Amino acid sequence: MTKEQIDIMHSKDGFIAALDQSGGSTPKALKAYGINEDQYDNETEMFDLVQAMRARIISSPVFSSEKIIGAILFEATMERKVDTKYTADYLNDKGILPFLKVDKGLAEIKNGVQVMKPIDGLEDLLKRANKHHIFGTKMRSNILEYNESGIHDVVVQQFDYARQIIAAGLVPIIEPEVNIHAADKEKIEDFLKEEITKQLDQLSEEQNIMLKLTIPTKAGLYSDLMQHSRVVRVVALSGGYQRAEANEKLAQNKGLIASFSRALAQDLRVDQSDEEFNQALKEAVDSIYQASIA
């Protein structure tokens, strides 16, 4: 991580591509791409197929630093190559900052939320991330209901791990997702913002984080978080919205940029020609970029 990279992430127009589907979500991602579960026999073959999909996206001329600032990778993607280079190095050479998903999935629902499972082996994973020239990390929790104790636990756990990640020289993305179907979504978001602000105010001048949040029901809700001195950038997840709806909602929040996964790849198919694939990706990239700079 360098000051120049921090400045790029803080100020450059564009968005972050989320390419970090893990073991649980990979079959869904492959199915959406046109590859069914009966087309691979084991986890290794599954990850080889999803790596081929990701490599096709990353190596496309459309996938460039002109509109894409960063890309989030799964651990297995970090350890694999695009052409002859490790994935993060390939991205760095393109001028796109690589992030690594470090969480190990979600615990069972308690107090209306799913905190993260313990991130065993995090110290070693962060060492490998530095070896692969990773810029930052990402961790996801899930908030399903308005429960102040549960929301508090989510935020505290995220920031506790964030401090360890910062100490390793990386920039953590904290992602306390609010389920888009939550009955009290707006109320949850108001309280979540309060809890995040309390934690931000406890960080030192050397401790900087990013936030990845569900697009808020109340447009502009996170504007003051964007101005907090400890926040490098606030980005938005698509949360299950189709791309058109996600873009429309995102564009109502000045300064909030996208970090979309499904909404980015929803029109990509394995049987498309390179021309068809690149055109579909271009339409996605262009529309998400426009929503991010609106």
Buried (B, 14 or more C-beta within 10 A) or exposed (E): BEEEBBEBBEEBEBBBBBBBBBEEBBBEBBEBBEBEEEEBEEEEEBBEBBBBBBBBBBEBEBBEBEBBBBBBBBBBBBBBEBEEEBBBBBBBEBEBBBBBBBBBEBBEEEBBBBBBEEBEEBEEBBEBBEEBBBBBBBBBBBBBBBBEEBBBBBBBBBBEBBBBBBEBEBBBBBBBBBBBEBEBBEEBBBBBBEBBBEBBEEBEEEBBBBBBBBBBBEBEBBBEBBEBEBBBBBBBBBBBBEBEBBBEBBBBBEBBBBBBBBBBBBBBEBEBEEEEBBBBBBEBBEBBBBBBBB
